[in-house]
Amino acid sequence: MTKKTSNSTDFYDIDSLLKEEQILIRDSVKSWVKDNVSNIIEDAALESKFPKQLIKGLANLGGFGGFLPIEFGGSQIDFTSYGLMMQELERGDSSLRVLSSVQSLVMNTIFKFGNDYLKSKYLKKLAKGELVGSFGMSEPNHGSDPFSMKTNFKEKGNHYIVNGSKMWIGHAPICDIAIVWAKGENNKLAGFIVERGTEGFSTAKINKKWSFRASETGELIFHNMVVPKKNLLHITDNMKDLYDRLNIGRFGVAWGSLGIAMECYEIALNYTNEREQFGKKINSYQLIQKKLVDMLSQITQSQLLVWRLSLLADEDRASFEQVSMAKKINVEMACNVAKISRSILGGMGITAEYPIMRHINNLEALITYQGTEEVHTLIIGKKITGISAIK
Ligand SMILES: Cc1cc2nc3c(=O)[nH]c(=O)nc-3n(C[C@H](O)[C@H](O)[C@H](O)COP(=O)(O)OP(=O)(O)OC[C@H]3O[C@@H](n4cnc5c(N)ncnc54)[C@H](O)[C@@H]3O)c2cc1C
């Protein structure tokens, strides 16, 4: 009798729940990553250099703001397709998913709040990768609590004068435009579109980091920055307007983490089928099989979670708390799976011959960014109890 094995990460036949178009999008992103990313990404991460040459290719794949209407540069894909795209990009490296996510977050914010002038000026160029965007909310002293931000604006004639700085901003060193959030009188919160070259605006790169090494992260600095009034995107006294924007980024992290976990699992599974110790392949040992079972079980739970979340998002019913739960659970899951994978590969697991340590390092940033695991826990805790324990 032939032995039946399962090499697939699709243990519950989730593929049969997907539409043909969704599978096509997933598979084309996966093969683009294999052909264009796999052979350069390890060096890019080791050298801490973002592979800029990938921007155009990712734009051609529809990787930027794909869920927007066609007239604004999107392709109106649904949330499952978008998620599958994030999964396959982050399977390659977090830097790619970050590129797509930040660009999409910027586009989504302009689409939501921008007038016709701002939409027509920026959206298509962002979709084509002709412009790279940044989203500046966090500050050196205000990360989890962005509403206490110190960056401020004052009206002056036809302009706003902005002072302050933003920290940990994806693509800050290379961005052409940045969405910058600042506070004004009476705690008003405003979002501006700032172009590189604007008077009083500069950027800096964070050079020494162990995570997201192939991604450019940095600071946005505003010293009496002069922003024309026509670049005002939104002004509000409701912080929720800003938090709402973050959902799409968190959604991307939930799916992206899954991509990391699937990649680490598949590498470990193949390795156990080749590696021999004590005269036998290591996949024949019970302890190794338990590790594989644990990994695949956790991946399967997370797949079902984001699949359902995506359907809710398509119906505009995905709550803030549901997105928080998916982000938190899937990052935790990927951390577990990646670490088990590393242990299965023994010494080889720490080398750059395999991507596992790079993914483990990237996961450290995923724990923190787009809201820390503690903040997401408290968001869900508030939903359960009705009591906010955040402050
Ligand atoms: C690689 C990277 C890329 C990023 N990209 C962007 C970007 O593009 N745009 C952007 O705006 N931001 C970005 N960020 C910033 C990110 O969103 C913040 O790092 C994050 O919100 C946490 O803020 P902090 O680092 O200041 O940590 P802090 O807020 O100082 O938190 C420190 C610790 O205290 C905990 N903590 C805080 N408050 C509470 C509480 N009430 N109860 C219990 N525990 C609490 C936190 O969970 C954490 O463990 C990025 C960060 C990283 C690392």
The ligand as an SDF file (V2000), in Angstrom:
LIG
                    3D

 53 58  0  0  0  0  0  0  0  0999 V2000
    9.5800   48.5220   11.9210 C   0  0  0  0  0  0  0  0  0  0  0  0
    8.4800   49.4730   12.3260 C   0  0  0  0  0  0  0  0  0  0  0  0
    7.7420   50.1370   11.3480 C   0  0  0  0  0  0  0  0  0  0  0  0
    6.7590   51.0670   11.7240 C   0  0  0  0  0  0  0  0  0  0  0  0
    6.0750   51.7630   10.7490 N   0  0  0  0  0  0  0  0  0  0  0  0
    5.2390   52.7590   11.1270 C   0  0  0  0  0  0  0  0  0  0  0  0
    4.6240   53.6050   10.1420 C   0  0  0  0  0  0  0  0  0  0  0  0
    4.8200   53.4200    8.9230 O   0  0  0  0  0  0  0  0  0  0  0  0
    3.8340   54.6360   10.5650 N   0  0  0  0  0  0  0  0  0  0  0  0
    3.5900   54.8840   11.8860 C   0  0  0  0  0  0  0  0  0  0  0  0
    2.8850   55.8290   12.2050 O   0  0  0  0  0  0  0  0  0  0  0  0
    4.1490   54.0820   12.8500 N   0  0  0  0  0  0  0  0  0  0  0  0
    4.9620   53.0420   12.5000 C   0  0  0  0  0  0  0  0  0  0  0  0
    5.5510   52.2450   13.4730 N   0  0  0  0  0  0  0  0  0  0  0  0
    5.3350   52.5730   14.8830 C   0  0  0  0  0  0  0  0  0  0  0  0
    4.5100   51.5520   15.6480 C   0  0  0  0  0  0  0  0  0  0  0  0
    3.1580   51.6890   15.3190 O   0  0  0  0  0  0  0  0  0  0  0  0
    4.8190   51.7490   17.1260 C   0  0  0  0  0  0  0  0  0  0  0  0
    6.1360   51.2490   17.3380 O   0  0  0  0  0  0  0  0  0  0  0  0
    3.8380   51.0430   18.0340 C   0  0  0  0  0  0  0  0  0  0  0  0
    2.5790   51.6560   17.9840 O   0  0  0  0  0  0  0  0  0  0  0  0
    4.3240   51.0030   19.4800 C   0  0  0  0  0  0  0  0  0  0  0  0
    4.7630   52.2610   19.9010 O   0  0  0  0  0  0  0  0  0  0  0  0
    6.1840   52.4080   20.6630 P   0  0  0  0  0  0  0  0  0  0  0  0
    7.2020   51.6820   19.8480 O   0  0  0  0  0  0  0  0  0  0  0  0
    6.3960   53.8330   20.9220 O   0  0  0  0  0  0  0  0  0  0  0  0
    6.0080   51.5980   21.9910 O   0  0  0  0  0  0  0  0  0  0  0  0
    5.3070   52.1780   23.3260 P   0  0  0  0  0  0  0  0  0  0  0  0
    3.9710   52.7330   23.0020 O   0  0  0  0  0  0  0  0  0  0  0  0
    6.2700   53.0400   24.0570 O   0  0  0  0  0  0  0  0  0  0  0  0
    5.0930   50.8370   24.1420 O   0  0  0  0  0  0  0  0  0  0  0  0
    6.1420   50.2280   24.9190 C   0  0  0  0  0  0  0  0  0  0  0  0
    5.5300   49.0180   25.6140 C   0  0  0  0  0  0  0  0  0  0  0  0
    4.5080   49.4510   26.5240 O   0  0  0  0  0  0  0  0  0  0  0  0
    3.2950   48.7460   26.2380 C   0  0  0  0  0  0  0  0  0  0  0  0
    2.1480   49.6000   26.5320 N   0  0  0  0  0  0  0  0  0  0  0  0
    1.8980   50.8580   26.0730 C   0  0  0  0  0  0  0  0  0  0  0  0
    0.7460   51.3010   26.5580 N   0  0  0  0  0  0  0  0  0  0  0  0
    0.2400   50.3150   27.3340 C   0  0  0  0  0  0  0  0  0  0  0  0
   -0.9400   50.1480   28.1210 C   0  0  0  0  0  0  0  0  0  0  0  0
   -1.8780   51.0970   28.1630 N   0  0  0  0  0  0  0  0  0  0  0  0
   -1.1200   49.0010   28.7860 N   0  0  0  0  0  0  0  0  0  0  0  0
   -0.2060   48.0060   28.7240 C   0  0  0  0  0  0  0  0  0  0  0  0
    0.9250   48.0790   27.9960 N   0  0  0  0  0  0  0  0  0  0  0  0
    1.1380   49.2190   27.3210 C   0  0  0  0  0  0  0  0  0  0  0  0
    3.3940   48.3930   24.7670 C   0  0  0  0  0  0  0  0  0  0  0  0
    2.5100   47.3230   24.4410 O   0  0  0  0  0  0  0  0  0  0  0  0
    4.8640   48.0460   24.6460 C   0  0  0  0  0  0  0  0  0  0  0  0
    5.0620   46.7350   25.0760 O   0  0  0  0  0  0  0  0  0  0  0  0
    6.4940   51.2800   13.0990 C   0  0  0  0  0  0  0  0  0  0  0  0
    7.2090   50.5530   14.0600 C   0  0  0  0  0  0  0  0  0  0  0  0
    8.1870   49.6700   13.6920 C   0  0  0  0  0  0  0  0  0  0  0  0
    8.9430   48.9220   14.7730 C   0  0  0  0  0  0  0  0  0  0  0  0
  1  2  1  0
  2  3  1  0
  2 52  2  0
  3  4  2  0
  4  5  1  0
  4 50  1  0
  5  6  2  0
  6  7  1  0
  6 13  1  0
  7  8  2  0
  7  9  1  0
  9 10  1  0
 10 11  2  0
 10 12  1  0
 12 13  2  0
 13 14  1  0
 14 15  1  0
 14 50  1  0
 15 16  1  0
 16 17  1  0
 16 18  1  0
 18 19  1  0
 18 20  1  0
 20 21  1  0
 20 22  1  0
 22 23  1  0
 23 24  1  0
 24 25  2  0
 24 26  1  0
 24 27  1  0
 27 28  1  0
 28 29  2  0
 28 30  1  0
 28 31  1  0
 31 32  1  0
 32 33  1  0
 33 34  1  0
 33 48  1  0
 34 35  1  0
 35 36  1  0
 35 46  1  0
 36 37  1  0
 36 45  1  0
 37 38  2  0
 38 39  1  0
 39 40  1  0
 39 45  2  0
 40 41  1  0
 40 42  2  0
 42 43  1  0
 43 44  2  0
 44 45  1  0
 46 47  1  0
 46 48  1  0
 48 49  1  0
 50 51  2  0
 51 52  1  0
 52 53  1  0
M  END
$$$$
